[in-house]
Amino acid sequence: MSGLLNKLPAKLTNKLPSKVADSTKSPADKSKSTLKPISNQFTKLLSVTKYLPANARSSILSKAFGKVVPYVGTTGVYYETVEPNQVVVSLNNVKAVQNHIGSIHAVAITLLAETATGFILGLNLPSDRILLIKSYSVNFYRPIKKGQIAAIASLSDEQRMEILNTPKGEMVIPCVIDDRESDSERDPIVVEMTWAWIPKAELEARRHGKASEKTAEAESEQSKDGAELNDMPVETDSDTEKS
């Protein structure tokens, strides 16, 4: 185990957030789940890293998941808790993610919520299906001026079973934005993300159908062009002699 940790890149372990919550999920909440994780690319990675120390595990998951969605990987999103019933991702309030008044940009907050809800759905989605974001609702009723924020997305066992047993469907996944250093007495910002999922075979069929339509249109255009050429008058030798 120590040999594996020594091989971790230094720049990876240096990118830990300035503050990480000790526990965003109580042991009591964890014990409520009686469902076993399904097997897909995300849960396989979790099983490989589950015996690593928490910080090392989070760093590896952050780098790995950042490669799955490259754009998310450029923002500094840090994966603190990645479990089938709860995903917690955080983001430091640094200049790169701030708006013109020094608050965390609305797009950065939305991206954090999308990441948390998308990954918790991905953890519970069989590998023969693909997820798609449909819509979201968020009320930015106050600026987040300093410190670190975290997005916390949760699923009940009932919701997990619905995802597993529904080949094609959608679900609204709420996400709480925790402003960890705020002195505000207002309630946390809640983002509602509507996600859908469909079988990969259906998506491929749609793509193939569109490709077939384009091919048919191209062939039709070629046929029209050929017909127009056939309808054009052709000058013969007799026409040349008459002239």
C-alpha positions as CSV (number, residue, x, y, z in Angstrom):
1,M,0.0,0.0,0.0
2,S,2.8,2.4,0.9
3,G,4.5,1.7,-2.4
4,L,1.3,2.7,-4.3
5,L,1.0,6.0,-2.3
6,N,4.7,6.9,-3.0
7,K,4.0,6.6,-6.7
8,L,1.2,9.3,-6.5
9,P,2.2,12.5,-8.3
10,A,3.2,15.3,-6.0
11,K,1.1,17.9,-7.9
12,L,-1.9,15.6,-7.3
13,T,-1.6,15.6,-3.5
14,N,-0.8,19.3,-3.5
15,K,-4.2,20.1,-5.0
16,L,-6.2,19.2,-2.0
17,P,-8.7,21.9,-1.0
18,S,-7.9,24.2,1.8
19,K,-10.6,22.8,3.9
20,V,-12.4,19.5,3.7
21,A,-15.4,18.6,5.9
22,D,-14.6,15.8,8.3
23,S,-17.9,14.1,7.6
24,T,-20.8,15.1,5.4
25,K,-22.6,11.9,6.0
26,S,-23.2,10.5,9.4
27,P,-22.5,6.8,10.2
28,A,-26.3,6.4,10.9
29,D,-27.1,7.5,7.4
30,K,-24.6,5.1,5.9
31,S,-26.0,2.1,7.7
32,K,-29.5,2.7,6.3
33,S,-28.5,1.5,2.9
34,T,-29.0,-2.2,2.4
35,L,-28.4,-2.2,-1.4
36,K,-25.2,-3.5,-2.9
37,P,-23.5,-1.2,-5.5
38,I,-24.1,-2.2,-9.1
39,S,-21.1,-2.9,-11.4
40,N,-20.1,-0.2,-13.8
41,Q,-16.9,1.8,-14.7
42,F,-17.4,4.1,-11.7
43,T,-18.1,1.5,-9.0
44,K,-15.2,-0.6,-10.2
45,L,-12.8,2.4,-9.7
46,L,-14.3,2.9,-6.2
47,S,-13.7,-0.7,-5.3
48,V,-10.0,-0.5,-6.4
49,T,-9.4,2.6,-4.2
50,K,-11.6,1.9,-1.2
51,Y,-8.6,0.8,1.0
52,L,-6.6,4.0,0.4
53,P,-6.5,6.8,3.0
54,A,-9.3,9.3,2.5
55,N,-7.2,12.1,1.1
56,A,-5.3,9.9,-1.3
57,R,-8.5,8.2,-2.5
58,S,-10.2,11.6,-3.1
59,S,-7.2,12.9,-5.0
60,I,-7.1,9.8,-7.3
61,L,-10.9,9.9,-7.8
62,S,-10.7,13.7,-8.6
63,K,-8.0,13.1,-11.2
64,A,-9.7,10.1,-12.7
65,F,-13.2,11.6,-12.9
66,G,-11.7,14.8,-14.3
67,K,-10.5,12.8,-17.3
68,V,-14.0,11.4,-17.7
69,V,-15.4,14.9,-18.1
70,P,-12.4,17.0,-19.2
71,Y,-14.2,20.4,-18.8
72,V,-15.1,19.6,-15.2
73,G,-11.5,18.5,-14.6
74,T,-10.2,22.0,-15.5
75,T,-12.3,23.8,-12.8
76,G,-10.7,22.3,-9.7
77,V,-13.7,20.3,-8.6
78,Y,-12.6,18.0,-5.7
79,Y,-14.5,14.7,-5.0
80,E,-14.8,14.3,-1.2
81,T,-17.4,11.6,-0.9
82,V,-18.3,9.2,-3.8
83,E,-20.8,6.6,-2.8
84,P,-24.0,5.2,-4.3
85,N,-26.2,7.0,-1.7
86,Q,-24.3,10.3,-1.6
87,V,-21.8,12.3,-3.6
88,V,-20.1,15.4,-2.2
89,V,-17.9,17.6,-4.4
90,S,-16.3,20.9,-3.4
91,L,-14.7,23.9,-5.0
92,N,-12.5,26.5,-3.5
93,N,-13.4,30.2,-4.0
94,V,-10.4,31.3,-6.0
95,K,-10.0,34.0,-8.6
96,A,-10.4,31.5,-11.5
97,V,-14.0,30.7,-10.6
98,Q,-15.1,34.2,-9.4
99,N,-17.4,36.7,-11.1
100,H,-16.9,40.5,-11.4
101,I,-17.7,41.1,-7.7
102,G,-15.5,38.4,-6.2
103,S,-18.3,35.9,-5.6
104,I,-18.2,32.3,-6.9
105,H,-19.6,32.5,-10.4
106,A,-23.1,31.2,-10.9
107,V,-21.9,28.9,-13.7
108,A,-19.3,27.4,-11.3
109,I,-22.0,26.7,-8.7
110,T,-24.2,25.1,-11.3
111,L,-21.4,23.0,-12.7
112,L,-20.6,21.8,-9.1
113,A,-24.3,20.8,-8.7
114,E,-24.4,19.1,-12.1
115,T,-21.2,17.2,-11.2
116,A,-22.6,15.9,-7.9
117,T,-26.0,14.9,-9.3
118,G,-24.6,13.4,-12.5
119,F,-22.1,11.3,-10.7
120,I,-24.5,9.9,-8.1
121,L,-26.8,8.9,-11.0
122,G,-23.8,7.4,-12.9
123,L,-22.9,5.3,-9.8
124,N,-26.3,3.8,-9.9
125,L,-26.8,3.4,-13.6
126,P,-26.1,0.0,-15.3
127,S,-23.4,0.1,-17.9
128,D,-25.8,-0.5,-20.8
129,R,-27.4,2.9,-20.3
130,I,-26.3,6.5,-20.8
131,L,-27.3,9.6,-18.8
132,L,-28.3,13.0,-20.1
133,I,-29.0,16.3,-18.4
134,K,-32.4,17.7,-19.3
135,S,-32.9,20.8,-17.2
136,Y,-32.1,22.4,-13.9
137,S,-33.6,25.0,-11.5
138,V,-31.6,27.2,-9.1
139,N,-32.3,30.4,-7.2
140,F,-29.2,32.5,-6.6
141,Y,-30.7,34.5,-3.8
142,R,-27.4,35.4,-2.2
143,P,-23.7,35.7,-3.3
144,I,-21.1,33.3,-2.1
145,K,-18.3,35.7,-1.2
146,K,-15.6,33.6,0.4
147,G,-14.3,30.2,1.4
148,Q,-15.2,26.9,0.0
149,I,-18.5,25.5,-1.2
150,A,-19.7,22.0,-1.5
151,A,-22.5,20.4,-3.5
152,I,-24.2,17.5,-1.7
153,A,-26.4,15.1,-3.8
154,S,-28.2,12.2,-2.2
155,L,-30.3,9.3,-3.3
156,S,-32.5,7.0,-1.2
157,D,-32.5,3.2,-1.7
158,E,-35.9,3.5,-3.2
159,Q,-34.6,6.0,-5.8
160,R,-31.7,3.7,-6.5
161,M,-34.0,0.8,-7.2
162,E,-36.1,2.9,-9.5
163,I,-33.0,3.8,-11.5
164,L,-31.9,0.2,-11.7
165,N,-35.3,-1.2,-12.7
166,T,-36.2,1.6,-15.2
167,P,-34.4,1.1,-18.6
168,K,-35.5,4.5,-19.8
169,G,-36.6,7.3,-17.4
170,E,-35.8,10.5,-15.7
171,M,-35.5,11.8,-12.2
172,V,-35.2,15.2,-10.4
173,I,-32.1,15.0,-8.1
174,P,-31.9,17.8,-5.6
175,C,-28.5,19.1,-4.6
176,V,-27.7,21.3,-1.5
177,I,-25.0,23.9,-1.9
178,D,-23.1,24.2,1.4
179,D,-21.4,27.5,1.9
180,R,-19.0,26.3,4.5
181,E,-17.6,29.6,5.7
182,S,-20.7,31.7,5.4
183,D,-22.1,33.6,8.4
184,S,-25.4,33.9,6.7
185,E,-28.5,32.6,8.5
186,R,-30.3,31.9,5.2
187,D,-31.1,28.4,4.1
188,P,-28.5,26.7,1.8
189,I,-29.0,27.1,-1.9
190,V,-30.8,24.1,-3.4
191,V,-30.4,23.1,-7.0
192,E,-32.8,20.7,-8.7
193,M,-31.3,18.8,-11.6
194,T,-33.5,16.8,-13.9
195,W,-31.5,13.9,-15.4
196,A,-32.7,11.3,-17.9
197,W,-31.2,8.0,-19.0
198,I,-31.7,5.8,-22.0
199,P,-30.3,2.5,-23.3
200,K,-27.1,3.0,-25.2
201,A,-28.5,0.8,-28.0
202,E,-31.3,3.4,-28.4
203,L,-28.8,6.2,-28.7
204,E,-26.8,4.3,-31.2
205,A,-30.0,3.6,-33.2
206,R,-30.8,7.3,-33.2
207,R,-27.4,8.2,-34.4
208,H,-27.5,5.5,-37.1
209,G,-31.0,6.7,-38.1
210,K,-29.7,10.2,-38.6
211,A,-26.7,9.0,-40.5
212,S,-29.0,6.9,-42.7
213,E,-31.3,10.0,-43.3
214,K,-28.3,12.1,-44.3
215,T,-27.1,9.3,-46.7
216,A,-30.6,9.1,-48.2
217,E,-30.8,12.8,-48.6
218,A,-27.3,12.9,-50.3
219,E,-28.3,10.1,-52.7
220,S,-31.6,11.9,-53.4
221,E,-29.7,15.1,-54.3
222,Q,-27.3,13.1,-56.5
223,S,-30.3,11.5,-58.3
224,K,-31.9,15.0,-58.8
225,D,-28.6,16.3,-60.2
226,G,-28.4,13.3,-62.5
227,A,-31.9,13.8,-63.7
228,E,-31.2,17.4,-64.5
229,L,-28.2,16.5,-66.5
230,N,-30.2,14.0,-68.4
231,D,-32.8,16.6,-69.2
232,M,-30.3,19.0,-70.6
233,P,-30.1,19.2,-74.5
234,V,-27.1,17.6,-76.0
235,E,-25.6,19.0,-79.2
236,T,-25.1,16.3,-81.9
237,D,-22.9,16.3,-85.0
238,S,-26.0,16.9,-87.2
239,D,-26.8,20.0,-85.2
240,T,-23.2,21.3,-85.8
241,E,-23.5,20.6,-89.6
242,K,-26.9,22.5,-89.7
243,S,-25.3,25.5,-88.1
